[in-house]
Amino acid sequence: MTEVGAGMVIYELRKKIQNITFELKNLDNSSNEIPELIKSANLLRSNEHLLEVNFKRSELISAYEQYSKELEQMLEKVFEIQKDLKEILKTQTSLILEQKTKKGKKTKKKSSKK
């Protein structure tokens, strides 16, 4: 790979996604209403909670977007490497065939002189 840090970027983004998912699950569990508070206070708490959950979900979507872009770039590089390897194999194969035909011609010349 041309970029050594590509794997580290993907690892960091994966960890970020896991952390945001964990925080989002904790937010979902903490939205229980407290019976002692009046209805309007519970509505305010609920609104704040929904804003926080919405923010975390937006953050998660952003992290997934970055993660998928990094994976796409890495995959693109893998395909480039694969293409280069195919070309190298074709070149090596043609060189090997050339050498075999040259050896075959040399042995035929030697055997015809005898």
SULSUL-V546766 format. One record per residue. N is the residue number from 0. PHI is phi in degrees with one decimal (* if undefined). NEAR is the number of other ideal C-beta (glycine too) atoms within 10 Angstrom. D_LAST is the distance of its C-alpha to the last C-alpha in whole Angstrom. Layout:
BEGIN
N_PHI_NEAR_D_LAST + N_PHI_NEAR_D_LAST
END
This chain:
BEGIN
0_*_11_55 + 1_-77.5_7_56 + 2_-106.6_11_60 + 3_-70.6_7_60 + 4_-79.3_10_64 + 5_-61.1_15_64 + 6_-65.0_12_64 + 7_-68.9_10_67 + 8_-62.8_16_69 + 9_-64.2_16_68 + 10_-62.0_12_69 + 11_-63.7_15_72 + 12_-65.0_19_73 + 13_-63.2_14_73 + 14_-64.0_11_75 + 15_-62.1_17_77 + 16_-61.9_17_77 + 17_-63.6_11_78 + 18_-64.8_13_81 + 19_-65.0_19_83 + 20_-61.4_13_82 + 21_-62.6_10_84 + 22_-62.6_15_87 + 23_-65.4_17_87 + 24_-63.3_11_88 + 25_-65.1_10_90 + 26_-66.4_17_92 + 27_-63.7_11_92 + 28_-80.4_8_94 + 29_-96.6_11_96 + 30_-94.3_13_98 + 31_-66.4_9_101 + 32_-79.2_12_104 + 33_-96.5_8_107 + 34_-64.0_6_110 + 35_-71.8_7_112 + 36_-83.0_12_112 + 37_-75.3_8_113 + 38_-59.7_8_111 + 39_-65.9_8_111 + 40_-65.8_12_109 + 41_-64.6_15_107 + 42_-64.9_12_106 + 43_-63.8_12_105 + 44_-60.7_16_103 + 45_-63.1_12_101 + 46_-63.1_10_101 + 47_-60.6_11_99 + 48_-63.1_15_97 + 49_-64.4_12_96 + 50_-63.5_10_95 + 51_-65.8_15_93 + 52_-63.3_16_91 + 53_-61.5_11_90 + 54_-61.4_12_89 + 55_-63.8_18_87 + 56_-65.9_13_85 + 57_-63.6_11_85 + 58_-62.7_16_83 + 59_-65.3_17_81 + 60_-61.5_11_80 + 61_-63.1_13_79 + 62_-64.3_20_77 + 63_-63.6_14_75 + 64_-63.1_11_74 + 65_-62.5_16_73 + 66_-60.5_17_71 + 67_-67.3_11_69 + 68_-63.7_12_69 + 69_-63.3_18_67 + 70_-64.3_14_65 + 71_-62.9_10_64 + 72_-63.8_14_63 + 73_-64.7_16_61 + 74_-64.2_10_59 + 75_-60.7_10_58 + 76_-66.3_14_56 + 77_-62.2_11_55 + 78_-66.5_10_53 + 79_-64.0_12_52 + 80_-63.6_12_50 + 81_-60.0_10_49 + 82_-63.0_10_48 + 83_-61.7_10_46 + 84_-64.5_10_44 + 85_-61.9_10_43 + 86_-64.7_10_42 + 87_-62.6_10_40 + 88_-62.6_10_38 + 89_-63.0_10_37 + 90_-63.5_10_36 + 91_-62.8_10_34 + 92_-62.4_10_32 + 93_-66.5_10_31 + 94_-66.3_10_30 + 95_-64.5_10_28 + 96_-63.3_10_27 + 97_-61.6_10_25 + 98_-63.8_10_23 + 99_-65.5_10_22 + 100_-68.5_10_21 + 101_-66.4_10_19 + 102_-64.2_10_17 + 103_-63.4_10_16 + 104_-69.1_10_15 + 105_-66.0_10_13 + 106_-70.2_10_11 + 107_-68.2_10_10 + 108_-65.3_9_9 + 109_-65.4_9_7 + 110_-72.1_8_6 + 111_-77.3_7_6 + 112_-73.0_6_4 + 113_-72.6_4_0
END
